[in-house]
């Protein structure tokens, strides 16, 4: 039996063309990943317009740094990391990243509070309404899966500050959910 040939995938061909500066390939790569990556940016940036700006800037970095992609791990994961970093850079330019808010009493939060798509969308709106520092740490930890140490390095804060921001984000979400559940209970 002869040697097996490694045939390049469509994605490998696309990457190769992007490395050569082929505008058509870059456009194809953009269209393949833009919608999903806009969602990533939107989790960190308050307005859709700002998220679109972050997305555009991040894709410029993707195309400028495509030679750095080694092929280990998914291309989408590599692009996502650039999106997250660019979103964090955008946030750094916004003042008051870590605004303290007064802590209130809270109730326990369980996954049963989110039992359908509408509830998940509602929860995402609540997360979006959190103070920027809380929202950023919550997204990095709970959604992206970074450790507190990694978050600290990314944001230039201590690991304990990351933990504190996450705790406060969770409490704020619990309070909002508790308030809304109380309103629903009173209305019924």
Beta strands, then each sheet from edge to edge (+ up, - down):
end
